[in-house]
Amino acid sequence: CLNKPIRFAYISSSTATEDPLNDEVFDENRPYRSDKSFYYAWTKAQGEKEVLDHIKNHNLDAFILRPTAIVGPEDPGPSRFGQTIMDLHRGKLPFITTGGYNMVDVRDLSQTIINSISRAKKGEVYLTGGQFISLKELAFIANPRKIPSLLSIDLLLSVLPLIKLYERLFNLRWPISKESLTTLKYAPKQMNCSRAINELGHNIRTTKRSVEDLIQWF
């Protein structure tokens, strides 16, 4: 991209920055993660720093998008998150936990990426989130007739070694890890995506619509 007349769009993640304290509004101004214990989030932060360095020191025509959890059709993998939604729909998950996360529809994010090529400002960071939803609300959307038992995140963190052993013994694919549970526990409930909305035309459809469309696609 330095040698060609082309823009560089870095698709990062909202997890690249530190979680907010209490009910602080989460926006593009959060400090970067410095803790390597959650390696995915830390590497996203390092990637952003590289891009910003090349913008400053090498005149790279680049910008950064930070999506939240991505959901919606199509999901041919399926992704681990898509599989979790289908397991909820089919009543296969024995329990869910407290907490939740901000989710953005893949179609809205895709259109925002397209828009950003011509509309994003060089060197700018854009939070491209969606709607916060608890796992209990997600389970109700997926299957209102069979909502799994609700266990606290702190309880699951305390018995996580036993859960991981059970997974290995019975070849399960539950989306449970220390990182995923901690992310759900401290996920920002108030997210300000106004910069992406105003400058990139970012659209936010309801998570209910995204999940229902994904189940229909499956």
Disulfide bonds with the S-S distance in Angstrom:
none
